[in-house]
């Protein structure tokens, strides 16, 4: 997983290959922070295992490391997704307008 700093926020991202009927394509998943969860070793019983995973926040449906996209275009796409992410927080605080 690679690291990217966008406007003071540290995001991690990974490129994933998706196979479909139309051909192969690469998408980019972005993560912010980590999630911790506990599960049992076996479905119902066994010792508890605590794991941490990166927290998925959004996906861009193209390869951000592709030569076909300029830095400005990639920055604009990430800025839009970050604005939508911040909008979710605003709505949860009751800031509708």
Residue, then its C-alpha position, 0 to 999 in steps of 0.5 A: x500500500x502506498x501513501x499520499x498526502x492530500x491537503x494535509x491528510x495522509x491517505x493510503x491507496x492501492x491499485x486493484x486489477x478488475x477482470x470483467x467481460x469488457x477487459x481488464x482495468x485497474x481501479x484505485x482504493x483509498x484508505x484513511x486510518x485504521x479499523x480494529x475488530x475482534x473475531x473468534x478463531x473459529x466461527x462460534x468458539x475459540x480464542x478471540x483474535x483482534x485485527x486492524x485493517x485500513x479503513x476504506x473511504x472511497x474508490x476512483x475508477x481509474x489508475x491514479x498512476x496512469x500516464x493518461x491522467x494529468x496531476x490536475x485531473x487526479x487532484x480534482x477527482x481526489x478533491x471531489x471525493x474528499x469533499x463528499x467525505x467531509x459532507x458526510x461528517x457535516x450531515x451527521x453533525x446536523x449541518x444541512x445548509 
